[in-house]
Amino acid sequence: MLGSFQKSQLRIELATSELVLRDSLTRPQQLQQWLWPQRLSAGLPEQFSVGLVYTSSFGPVTVQHRVDVIENHCLRLILSQGIDGFHEWYWGEGWVQSRLEGVSLLPLNLLQTLSLLRLRQFLTSQTS
């Protein structure tokens, strides 16, 4: 894999419940709404499950995701292709944390920051 090893960990507070956060991160239909402009592969189930493999694309870059762990407060994805590494999500009442490590040419910290801002915007619009 070309690129450099990068790691980033961000946590933000959100005025929402842990159940809403869980659904926003583990239900592809909701994930697609706030993850824009990334596109998820078609034909995904209603909810993620361990072992599920899907792709997301951001322009010409495709990243394959494999759901490694999914629990009440945690989601871990193993990444390959455009990013070789992992992405972990943790959440609770009023907060979400994202940890991303991998080798990539992409600016992972910037993409992670933009994703969390989009998630916040999505959740704010849902409660308005």
N, CA and C atoms as a LAMMPS dump frame, in Angstrom:
ITEM: TIMESTEP
0
ITEM: NUMBER OF ATOMS
384
ITEM: BOX BOUNDS ff ff ff
-5.0000000000000000e+02 5.0000000000000000e+02
-5.0000000000000000e+02 5.0000000000000000e+02
-5.0000000000000000e+02 5.0000000000000000e+02
ITEM: ATOMS id mol type element x y z
1 1 1 N 0.84 -1.18 0
2 1 2 C 0 0 0
3 1 3 C 0.884 1.241 0
4 2 1 N 0.596 2.145 -0.892
5 2 2 C 1.312 3.411 -0.937
6 2 3 C 0.709 4.377 0.065
7 3 1 N 1.541 5.256 0.588
8 3 2 C 1.055 6.252 1.521
9 3 3 C 1.861 6.223 2.794
10 4 1 N 1.369 6.917 3.769
11 4 2 C 2.053 6.963 5.051
12 4 3 C 1.113 6.49 6.148
13 5 1 N 1.723 6.008 7.242
14 5 2 C 0.93 5.579 8.383
15 5 3 C 0.403 6.821 9.091
16 6 1 N -0.905 6.811 9.349
17 6 2 C -1.54 7.937 10.017
18 6 3 C -2.469 7.403 11.098
19 7 1 N -2.629 8.2 12.143
20 7 2 C -3.624 7.833 13.145
21 7 3 C -4.255 9.106 13.681
22 8 1 N -5.514 8.967 14.025
23 8 2 C -6.262 10.115 14.5
24 8 3 C -7.354 9.632 15.44
25 9 1 N -7.593 10.388 16.486
26 9 2 C -8.658 10.049 17.426
27 9 3 C -9.365 11.347 17.776
28 10 1 N -10.662 11.393 17.518
29 10 2 C -11.459 12.58 17.784
30 10 3 C -12.705 12.202 18.566
31 11 1 N -13.111 13.109 19.445
32 11 2 C -14.319 12.902 20.24
33 11 3 C -15.089 14.212 20.261
34 12 1 N -16.397 14.125 20.044
35 12 2 C -17.237 15.316 20.105
36 12 3 C -18.46 15.032 20.959
37 13 1 N -19 16.1 21.511
38 13 2 C -20.236 15.994 22.266
39 13 3 C -21.391 16.325 21.337
40 14 1 N -22.486 15.596 21.506
41 14 2 C -23.677 15.779 20.688
42 14 3 C -24.906 15.731 21.582
43 15 1 N -25.861 16.546 21.289
44 15 2 C -27.09 16.561 22.084
45 15 3 C -28.052 15.506 21.536
46 16 1 N -27.692 14.243 21.748
47 16 2 C -28.529 13.146 21.267
48 16 3 C -28.288 11.907 22.124
49 17 1 N -29.164 10.934 21.977
50 17 2 C -29.057 9.718 22.783
51 17 3 C -28.103 8.711 22.15
52 18 1 N -27.662 7.775 22.983
53 18 2 C -26.769 6.73 22.471
54 18 3 C -27.472 5.842 21.452
55 19 1 N -28.77 5.644 21.581
56 19 2 C -29.516 4.835 20.614
57 19 3 C -29.539 5.513 19.243
58 20 1 N -29.759 6.81 19.214
59 20 2 C -29.751 7.551 17.947
60 20 3 C -28.361 7.492 17.324
61 21 1 N -27.327 7.642 18.133
62 21 2 C -25.957 7.543 17.623
63 21 3 C -25.685 6.153 17.051
64 22 1 N -26.093 5.127 17.769
65 22 2 C -25.881 3.75 17.301
66 22 3 C -26.543 3.531 15.944
67 23 1 N -27.793 3.97 15.82
68 23 2 C -28.501 3.813 14.553
69 23 3 C -27.822 4.596 13.428
70 24 1 N -27.314 5.785 13.733
71 24 2 C -26.655 6.62 12.723
72 24 3 C -25.358 6.001 12.22
73 25 1 N -24.732 5.155 13.043
74 25 2 C -23.455 4.54 12.678
75 25 3 C -23.59 3.114 12.158
76 26 1 N -24.675 2.421 12.473
77 26 2 C -24.773 0.997 12.135
78 26 3 C -25.902 0.668 11.164
79 27 1 N -26.666 1.643 10.749
80 27 2 C -27.733 1.44 9.766
81 27 3 C -27.334 2.138 8.462
82 28 1 N -27.017 1.363 7.425
83 28 2 C -26.506 1.938 6.182
84 28 3 C -27.363 3.064 5.594
85 29 1 N -28.674 2.953 5.701
86 29 2 C -29.524 4.002 5.136
87 29 3 C -29.27 5.345 5.837
88 30 1 N -29.106 5.327 7.154
89 30 2 C -28.801 6.56 7.884
90 30 3 C -27.354 6.994 7.657
91 31 1 N -26.447 6.042 7.653
92 31 2 C -25.033 6.332 7.433
93 31 3 C -24.836 7.05 6.1
94 32 1 N -25.521 6.6 5.074
95 32 2 C -25.39 7.214 3.753
96 32 3 C -25.861 8.664 3.756
97 33 1 N -26.835 8.985 4.582
98 33 2 C -27.357 10.352 4.616
99 33 3 C -26.323 11.348 5.128
100 34 1 N -25.568 10.992 6.156
101 34 2 C -24.621 11.967 6.693
102 34 3 C -23.204 11.782 6.173
103 35 1 N -22.912 10.659 5.582
104 35 2 C -21.564 10.401 5.087
105 35 3 C -21.315 11.044 3.72
106 36 1 N -22.359 11.57 3.103
107 36 2 C -22.224 12.229 1.809
108 36 3 C -21.054 13.192 1.843
109 37 1 N -20.196 13.279 0.871
110 37 2 C -20.349 12.8 -0.502
111 37 3 C -19.828 11.381 -0.75
112 38 1 N -19.42 10.675 0.302
113 38 2 C -19.045 9.277 0.099
114 38 3 C -20.279 8.485 -0.286
115 39 1 N -20.08 7.465 -1.094
116 39 2 C -21.177 6.588 -1.503
117 39 3 C -20.893 5.177 -1.008
118 40 1 N -21.927 4.542 -0.46
119 40 2 C -21.81 3.154 -0.003
120 40 3 C -22.268 2.219 -1.11
121 41 1 N -21.759 0.998 -1.093
122 41 2 C -22.18 0.013 -2.085
123 41 3 C -23.672 -0.274 -1.942
124 42 1 N -24.288 -0.663 -3.04
125 42 2 C -25.736 -0.929 -3.071
126 42 3 C -26.042 -2.288 -2.442
127 43 1 N -27.293 -2.47 -2.053
128 43 2 C -27.766 -3.755 -1.579
129 43 3 C -27.366 -4.104 -0.152
130 44 1 N -27.088 -3.113 0.662
131 44 2 C -26.699 -3.391 2.046
132 44 3 C -27.929 -3.737 2.888
133 45 1 N -27.749 -4.543 3.932
134 45 2 C -28.875 -4.895 4.799
135 45 3 C -29.322 -3.679 5.62
136 46 1 N -30.399 -3.85 6.353
137 46 2 C -30.932 -2.757 7.176
138 46 3 C -29.959 -2.338 8.269
139 47 1 N -29.203 -3.313 8.804
140 47 2 C -28.253 -3.022 9.876
141 47 3 C -26.982 -3.831 9.664
142 48 1 N -25.852 -3.266 10.063
143 48 2 C -24.581 -3.964 9.978
144 48 3 C -24.575 -5.186 10.888
145 49 1 N -23.795 -6.18 10.499
146 49 2 C -23.554 -7.357 11.333
147 49 3 C -22.1 -7.769 11.133
148 50 1 N -21.555 -8.494 12.103
149 50 2 C -20.166 -8.94 12.033
150 50 3 C -19.96 -9.76 10.762
151 51 1 N -18.879 -9.466 10.056
152 51 2 C -18.547 -10.18 8.827
153 51 3 C -19.027 -9.491 7.562
154 52 1 N -19.93 -8.536 7.677
155 52 2 C -20.43 -7.824 6.504
156 52 3 C -19.289 -7.076 5.833
157 53 1 N -19.21 -7.176 4.513
158 53 2 C -18.2 -6.454 3.739
159 53 3 C -18.932 -5.522 2.781
160 54 1 N -18.522 -4.279 2.764
161 54 2 C -19.096 -3.302 1.845
162 54 3 C -18.007 -2.323 1.433
163 55 1 N -18.285 -1.525 0.44
164 55 2 C -17.32 -0.531 -0.014
165 55 3 C -17.927 0.863 0.085
166 56 1 N -17.055 1.822 0.232
167 56 2 C -17.445 3.216 0.121
168 56 3 C -16.501 3.844 -0.885
169 57 1 N -17.002 4.831 -1.585
170 57 2 C -16.142 5.508 -2.551
171 57 3 C -16.26 7.013 -2.365
172 58 1 N -15.13 7.64 -2.508
173 58 2 C -15.01 9.083 -2.393
174 58 3 C -14.267 9.525 -3.642
175 59 1 N -15.022 9.947 -4.649
176 59 2 C -14.398 10.235 -5.934
177 59 3 C -13.827 8.949 -6.508
178 60 1 N -12.568 8.963 -6.943
179 60 2 C -11.975 7.766 -7.542
180 60 3 C -11.435 6.754 -6.525
181 61 1 N -11.469 7.092 -5.242
182 61 2 C -10.89 6.226 -4.204
183 61 3 C -11.978 5.334 -3.609
184 62 1 N -11.701 4.04 -3.589
185 62 2 C -12.621 3.069 -2.998
186 62 3 C -11.963 2.452 -1.766
187 63 1 N -12.767 2.344 -0.7
188 63 2 C -12.287 1.723 0.533
189 63 3 C -13.216 0.556 0.847
190 64 1 N -12.63 -0.61 1.086
191 64 2 C -13.425 -1.763 1.492
192 64 3 C -13.471 -1.808 3.017
193 65 1 N -14.678 -2.063 3.546
194 65 2 C -14.891 -2.127 4.993
195 65 3 C -15.39 -3.533 5.345
196 66 1 N -14.84 -4.109 6.398
197 66 2 C -15.356 -5.371 6.933
198 66 3 C -15.711 -5.126 8.394
199 67 1 N -16.974 -5.391 8.744
200 67 2 C -17.409 -5.197 10.119
201 67 3 C -16.764 -6.277 10.967
202 68 1 N -15.892 -5.859 11.882
203 68 2 C -15.14 -6.778 12.732
204 68 3 C -15.82 -6.951 14.094
205 69 1 N -16.319 -5.841 14.655
206 69 2 C -16.986 -5.858 15.956
207 69 3 C -18.17 -4.907 15.883
208 70 1 N -19.295 -5.352 16.418
209 70 2 C -20.438 -4.462 16.577
210 70 3 C -21.106 -4.813 17.904
211 71 1 N -21.141 -3.817 18.781
212 71 2 C -21.727 -3.985 20.106
213 71 3 C -22.604 -2.779 20.404
214 72 1 N -23.19 -2.729 21.577
215 72 2 C -24.094 -1.636 21.923
216 72 3 C -23.438 -0.261 21.887
217 73 1 N -22.137 -0.19 22.127
218 73 2 C -21.445 1.098 22.19
219 73 3 C -20.167 1.134 21.366
220 74 1 N -20.026 0.203 20.426
221 74 2 C -18.761 0.097 19.69
222 74 3 C -18.98 -0.504 18.302
223 75 1 N -18.272 0.041 17.328
224 75 2 C -18.242 -0.503 15.97
225 75 3 C -16.79 -0.449 15.516
226 76 1 N -16.28 -1.596 15.028
227 76 2 C -14.902 -1.647 14.521
228 76 3 C -14.944 -2.163 13.092
229 77 1 N -14.341 -1.392 12.201
230 77 2 C -14.281 -1.739 10.784
231 77 3 C -12.828 -1.946 10.382
232 78 1 N -12.553 -3.04 9.675
233 78 2 C -11.234 -3.291 9.098
234 78 3 C -11.266 -2.727 7.685
235 79 1 N -10.301 -1.9 7.366
236 79 2 C -10.275 -1.19 6.088
237 79 3 C -9.186 -1.743 5.172
238 80 1 N -9.47 -1.742 3.877
239 80 2 C -8.467 -2.128 2.886
240 80 3 C -8.719 -1.348 1.599
241 81 1 N -7.822 -1.472 0.681
242 81 2 C -7.779 -0.767 -0.6
243 81 3 C -7.309 0.67 -0.388
244 82 1 N -8.167 1.676 -0.431
245 82 2 C -7.74 3.075 -0.302
246 82 3 C -7.138 3.418 1.046
247 83 1 N -7.492 2.662 2.073
248 83 2 C -6.919 2.794 3.412
249 83 3 C -6.68 1.384 3.938
250 84 1 N -5.488 1.084 4.35
251 84 2 C -5.202 -0.206 4.984
252 84 3 C -5.061 0.031 6.476
253 85 1 N -6.098 -0.362 7.228
254 85 2 C -6.059 -0.134 8.663
255 85 3 C -7.394 -0.46 9.303
256 86 1 N -7.81 0.378 10.257
257 86 2 C -9.089 0.15 10.932
258 86 3 C -9.72 1.467 11.338
259 87 1 N -11.018 1.414 11.573
260 87 2 C -11.782 2.568 12.06
261 87 3 C -12.673 2.074 13.189
262 88 1 N -12.51 2.651 14.359
263 88 2 C -13.328 2.289 15.505
264 88 3 C -14.21 3.468 15.885
265 89 1 N -15.442 3.145 16.228
266 89 2 C -16.397 4.128 16.725
267 89 3 C -16.835 3.689 18.119
268 90 1 N -16.881 4.645 19.044
269 90 2 C -17.424 4.424 20.377
270 90 3 C -18.413 5.551 20.638
271 91 1 N -19.487 5.255 21.363
272 91 2 C -20.474 6.281 21.644
273 91 3 C -21.18 6.015 22.966
274 92 1 N -21.784 7.056 23.462
275 92 2 C -22.558 6.986 24.692
276 92 3 C -23.557 8.127 24.687
277 93 1 N -24.184 8.358 25.794
278 93 2 C -25.188 9.415 25.894
279 93 3 C -24.52 10.783 25.703
280 94 1 N -24.761 11.404 24.554
281 94 2 C -24.258 12.747 24.295
282 94 3 C -22.841 12.871 23.76
283 95 1 N -22.213 11.767 23.342
284 95 2 C -20.857 11.855 22.801
285 95 3 C -20.59 10.732 21.806
286 96 1 N -19.65 10.977 20.91
287 96 2 C -19.173 9.957 19.975
288 96 3 C -17.669 10.151 19.802
289 97 1 N -16.967 9.042 19.655
290 97 2 C -15.514 9.071 19.481
291 97 3 C -15.149 8.202 18.288
292 98 1 N -14.254 8.71 17.475
293 98 2 C -13.799 8.01 16.281
294 98 3 C -12.287 7.848 16.353
295 99 1 N -11.819 6.627 16.125
296 99 2 C -10.375 6.336 16.116
297 99 3 C -10.053 5.678 14.779
298 100 1 N -9.12 6.272 14.068
299 100 2 C -8.784 5.823 12.724
300 100 3 C -7.271 5.665 12.618
301 101 1 N -6.847 4.483 12.167
302 101 2 C -5.42 4.235 11.943
303 101 3 C -5.263 3.494 10.632
304 102 1 N -4.27 3.891 9.861
305 102 2 C -4.028 3.174 8.624
306 102 3 C -2.969 3.813 7.758
307 103 1 N -2.664 3.108 6.69
308 103 2 C -1.739 3.59 5.672
309 103 3 C -2.572 4.049 4.489
310 104 1 N -2.338 5.29 4.071
311 104 2 C -3.118 5.834 2.961
312 104 3 C -2.444 7.082 2.41
313 105 1 N -2.789 7.402 1.176
314 105 2 C -2.385 8.67 0.587
315 105 3 C -3.369 9.772 0.981
316 106 1 N -4.566 9.379 1.434
317 106 2 C -5.603 10.331 1.813
318 106 3 C -5.246 11.037 3.125
319 107 1 N -5.688 12.28 3.311
320 107 2 C -5.472 12.983 4.583
321 107 3 C -6.506 12.506 5.61
322 108 1 N -6.197 11.448 6.342
323 108 2 C -7.179 10.789 7.2
324 108 3 C -7.739 11.688 8.296
325 109 1 N -6.901 12.519 8.922
326 109 2 C -7.4 13.38 9.989
327 109 3 C -8.42 14.376 9.445
328 110 1 N -8.162 14.932 8.294
329 110 2 C -9.103 15.876 7.682
330 110 3 C -10.414 15.189 7.335
331 111 1 N -10.344 14.014 6.718
332 111 2 C -11.562 13.28 6.356
333 111 3 C -12.356 12.872 7.592
334 112 1 N -11.643 12.475 8.652
335 112 2 C -12.314 12.085 9.892
336 112 3 C -13.009 13.297 10.519
337 113 1 N -12.355 14.429 10.532
338 113 2 C -12.943 15.652 11.079
339 113 3 C -14.194 16.046 10.293
340 114 1 N -14.11 16.013 8.983
341 114 2 C -15.27 16.348 8.153
342 114 3 C -16.422 15.375 8.388
343 115 1 N -16.117 14.107 8.554
344 115 2 C -17.157 13.11 8.82
345 115 3 C -17.869 13.395 10.141
346 116 1 N -17.116 13.716 11.177
347 116 2 C -17.74 14.008 12.468
348 116 3 C -18.579 15.287 12.403
349 117 1 N -18.13 16.273 11.662
350 117 2 C -18.924 17.493 11.495
351 117 3 C -20.22 17.209 10.734
352 118 1 N -20.131 16.354 9.726
353 118 2 C -21.336 15.976 8.967
354 118 3 C -22.301 15.192 9.858
355 119 1 N -21.767 14.301 10.705
356 119 2 C -22.614 13.557 11.632
357 119 3 C -23.322 14.517 12.575
358 120 1 N -22.588 15.47 13.114
359 120 2 C -23.199 16.468 14.015
360 120 3 C -24.298 17.249 13.299
361 121 1 N -24.025 17.67 12.083
362 121 2 C -25.017 18.42 11.294
363 121 3 C -26.259 17.549 11.049
364 122 1 N -26.065 16.307 10.701
365 122 2 C -27.172 15.384 10.446
366 122 3 C -28.034 15.2 11.702
367 123 1 N -27.392 14.961 12.828
368 123 2 C -28.139 14.731 14.067
369 123 3 C -28.847 15.998 14.537
370 124 1 N -28.22 17.149 14.335
371 124 2 C -28.872 18.414 14.688
372 124 3 C -30.12 18.638 13.843
373 125 1 N -30.035 18.321 12.558
374 125 2 C -31.199 18.496 11.679
375 125 3 C -32.321 17.5 12.004
376 126 1 N -31.965 16.344 12.575
377 126 2 C -32.974 15.355 12.943
378 126 3 C -33.77 15.788 14.165
379 127 1 N -33.155 16.556 15.063
380 127 2 C -33.839 16.964 16.287
381 127 3 C -34.501 18.327 16.156
382 128 1 N -34.255 19.038 15.047
383 128 2 C -34.855 20.37 14.857
384 128 3 C -36.285 20.281 14.385
